[in-house]
Amino acid sequence: MTELTEGTENPSIGLVTPEQASADAADLKAAIGELAGLVADGRGLPELLAEVAAFAVHAIPGADGAGVTLLRVDRVDNMIEALAASAPFVAEIDEIQYVALNEGPCITAALERRTVRSGSLGGEKLWPRFGPRVGRLGVHSALSLPLLLQDQVVGAINVYAHDKDVFDERAAELGELFAKPAAVAVHNAQILAKATALAAQLQTALSTRPVIDQAIGLLRGRTGRSAEEAFAQLRSISQTEHRKLGDVAQRIVDEAVRRARARHNPT
């Protein structure tokens, strides 16, 4: 559902020619078509989000730049993190919105699950700190679209323009049409990124398991402790030194090897 903020004029003021409408529809279709191949080509999550932001600029009439924000549900505070921007000025706005103020259109769109837009950020009452600050950068129009799945909010797309009153009702509707497949693409990319990270962790665990077992055996031999107690000691060393468990285990094994060689080859 599209909702106006107080800084947005009546969308019926601007008229669109049939030619412009046809061109906008073609741009939207092309952008959505590009979304379909993003996950399949094996790009990483940051690269994919950057592409989504770039496609949003082409899909939404009047856009000068766009960013993609993901929700971080594992955080109690500052759950929203911007991961990609199509232009440097968008990255600067994201820094203001998320880091400096924790206020702005993307946060509203994502948390309230609704499209929000403003045509005069400098005087926007909905975001009294964010709006004037961004307006002083020469950016006056904003359109934020939540990335919605059936049971969750994935994040939001933030679209900006330097002129005032750029995003009318039609631009918002085109943006919402783009946001639907974008949400699926972003969500699939998140799943793939998590699966890739898990696979890497499992591979690391498999490769370090033998040396961890050796270190546990050495600790048991020195202290007479059980395997569980030796592992707990190993983990305690890892946490105290802020080092990976495998690295600590490798050090213990290497030290044992050096001592054994020194005993057999005294100088």
Stockholm file with secondary structure:
# STOCKHOLM 1.0

chainA/1-267         MTELTEGTENPSIGLVTPEQASADAADLKAAIGELAGLVADGRGLPELLAEVAAFAVHAIPGADGAGVTLLRVDRVDNMIEALAASAPFVAEIDEIQYVALNEGPCITAALERRTVRSGSLGGEKLWPRFGPRVGRLGVHSALSLPLLLQDQVVGAINVYAHDKDVFDERAAELGELFAKPAAVAVHNAQILAKATALAAQLQTALSTRPVIDQAIGLLRGRTGRSAEEAFAQLRSISQTEHRKLGDVAQRIVDEAVRRARARHNPT
#=GR chainA/1-267 SS CEEECTTCCCGGGSCCCHHHHHHHHHHHHHHHHHHHTTTTTTCCHHHHHHHHHHHHHHHSTTCSEEEEEEECTTCSSCCEEEEEESSHHHHHHHIIIIIIISCSHHHHHHHHTSEEEESCGGGCSSSTTHHHHHHTTTCCEEEEEEEECSSCEEEEEEEEESSSSCCCHHHHHHHHHHHHHHHHHHHHHHHHHHHHHHHHHHHHHHHHHHHHHHHHHHHHHHHCCCHHHHHHHHHHHHHHHTCCHHHHHHHHHHHHHHHHHHHHSCC
#=GC SS_cons         CEEECTTCCCGGGSCCCHHHHHHHHHHHHHHHHHHHTTTTTTCCHHHHHHHHHHHHHHHSTTCSEEEEEEECTTCSSCCEEEEEESSHHHHHHHIIIIIIISCSHHHHHHHHTSEEEESCGGGCSSSTTHHHHHHTTTCCEEEEEEEECSSCEEEEEEEEESSSSCCCHHHHHHHHHHHHHHHHHHHHHHHHHHHHHHHHHHHHHHHHHHHHHHHHHHHHHHHCCCHHHHHHHHHHHHHHHTCCHHHHHHHHHHHHHHHHHHHHSCC
//
